[in-house]
Amino acid sequence: QVQLVESGGGLVQAGGSLTLSCAASGLTFSTYDMAWFRQSPGKEREFVAGIGWSLGTLYAEFVKGRFTISRDNSAKTASLQMDSVEIGDTAVYYCGAGRRRLLGRDWYQTAAYGYWGHGTQVTVSA
């Protein structure tokens, strides 16, 4: 049974930092493309950052230069380092594992991900 478990969310002041972690089990982690999405109340789930099995990375424009995605295949974890957070970063953050090799626009489509965690809440205060 595949499980993705996010952790590390919480309350942080604007301008601060937070590190999210996604622990995977039940899958050959090193062969999966992984990504972080987020969802705010009343909005659709949106792509934040992705890291491929080959370690290539992709970021949404609104987090470029502020967030860093990484993975540790031996530990089966994917992480999101969030720096210079803004109030607009407040959301539930989800970890996803791709159904297949993700190419181009696949990365941004929730339907391209076969497994999701339950999410971790990030709240940024002024």
Secondary structure, 3 states (H helix, E strand, C coil): CCEEEEECCEEEECCCCEEEEEEEECCCHHHCCEEEEEECCCCCCEEEEEECCCCCEEECHHHCCCEEEEEECCCCEEEEEECCCCHHHCEEEEEEEECCCCCHHHHHCHHHEEEECCCEEEEEEC
